[in-house]
């Protein structure tokens, strides 16, 4: 049976087109590192990979939340540590005043230091991280502390000596089904109310009371102040430990999310990735096949009139 030139050419073009398509797919595998480019090439793997991508996206969101929370917690730990150091210095000065004799200039010097410490505590209490006040409670974007006309400390506009404060909460997702309370009340940190002797439980106001007595040469309450400072510093140490425990709790979930992300990424690579060596070998095979098809076409495609004229 005679096969026409048109049939030969048509069959050749079909083979050439098929080889070109295979070569293109092989080239894409090498350049993209993906085993398929469209869902239709491997629907089952594509569906599984899509679910993994959604899971990876959730993990990334959780990690972002944890990263922000860890940064804020670190700022809180540093701030509480500074307040503890200040209380240590003040306690030493008060203890020395209790056991020794001070001249007027000595008392003035201590009073001046106390006022300076008081201002530092105020600044620490209003610390922020990326616009977020770390002791702002549930109102983390509003400056938490201010002073009334008499110089007493206010938290969210309410007197810390006379006001009533409730626990504040603001929850953030850190893992599937797990949240962390990101709110930290400045009222809880510095203390509220006054004791039976009229001495403030609030660190800022307490320092102010001690400073005022030194300024007025009144050391009648120095023993009470020493006891109060010891109690307040003990409370601060507990609060520092609480923040540290919360930091460890979140760190545990951070490590777990890292492991989960690694596992999901490996699974995604199994579904979508290619072995580079195999992909290059496959590309070389398809390139050789394409070149062979072109060479074959040069022999079977009839010469044109121009080929004859050019002889």
Long-range contacts (C-beta under 8 A, 24 or more apart in sequence): 5-302, 8-300, 8-301, 9-300, 9-301, 9-302, 12-293, 12-296, 12-297, 12-300, 12-301, 15-293, 16-290, 16-293, 16-294, 16-297, 19-286, 19-289, 19-290, 19-293, 20-290, 22-286, 22-289, 22-290, 23-283, 23-286, 23-287, 23-289, 23-290, 25-286, 26-279, 26-282, 26-283, 26-285, 26-286, 26-287, 27-283, 29-274, 29-279, 29-282, 29-283, 30-276, 30-279, 30-280, 30-283, 33-273, 33-274, 33-276, 33-279, 34-272, 34-273, 34-274, 35-271, 35-272, 35-273, 35-274, 36-272, 45-271, 45-272, 48-271, 49-268, 49-271, 49-272, 52-264, 52-267, 52-268, 52-271, 53-268, 55-264, 56-261, 56-264, 56-265, 56-268, 58-176, 59-257, 59-260, 59-261, 59-264, 60-261, 61-173, 62-173, 62-174, 62-175, 62-176, 62-253, 62-257, 63-254, 63-257, 63-258, 63-261, 65-172, 65-173, 65-174, 66-174, 66-250, 66-253, 66-254, 66-257, 67-254, 68-130, 69-172, 69-174, 69-180, 69-182, 69-250, 70-247, 70-250, 70-251, 70-254, 71-129, 71-130, 72-129, 72-132, 72-134, 72-182, 73-243, 73-246, 73-247, 73-250, 74-247, 75-127, 75-129, 75-134, 76-134, 76-135, 76-184, 76-243, 77-240, 77-243, 77-244, 77-247, 79-124, 79-125, 79-127, 79-134, 79-135, 80-189, 80-236, 80-239, 80-240, 80-243, 81-240, 82-120, 82-124, 83-121, 83-124, 83-189, 83-203, 83-236, 84-233, 84-236, 84-237, 84-240, 86-117, 86-120, 86-121, 87-203, 87-229, 87-232, 87-233, 87-236, 88-233, 89-113, 89-117, 90-114, 90-117, 90-207, 90-210, 90-229, 91-226, 91-229, 91-230, 91-233, 94-210, 94-222, 94-225, 94-226, 94-229, 95-226, 97-214, 97-219, 97-222, 98-219, 98-222, 98-223, 98-226, 104-217, 107-214, 107-215, 107-217, 108-214, 108-215, 110-214, 111-211, 111-212, 111-214, 111-215, 114-207, 114-208, 114-210, 114-211, 114-214, 115-208, 115-211, 117-207, 118-204, 118-207, 118-208, 118-211, 121-190, 121-203, 121-204, 121-207, 122-147, 122-153, 122-204, 125-186, 125-189, 125-190, 125-204, 134-184, 135-184, 135-185, 135-186, 135-189, 136-183, 136-184, 136-186, 137-168, 137-170, 137-183, 137-184, 137-185, 137-186, 137-187, 138-168, 138-169, 138-170, 138-183, 139-168, 140-170, 140-182, 140-183, 144-186, 145-186, 145-204, 151-208, 152-205, 152-208, 153-190, 153-202, 153-204, 153-205, 155-185, 155-186, 155-187, 155-190, 156-187, 160-187, 160-190, 160-191, 160-192, 160-193, 160-200, 160-202, 160-204, 160-205, 161-192, 161-193, 161-194, 161-200, 161-202, 161-205, 162-193, 163-187, 163-192, 165-192, 174-250, 174-253, 175-253, 175-256, 175-257, 178-253, 180-246, 180-249, 180-250, 184-243, 188-239, 189-239, 191-232, 191-235, 195-228, 197-221, 197-224, 199-224, 199-225, 199-228, 201-232, 203-232, 203-236, 206-232
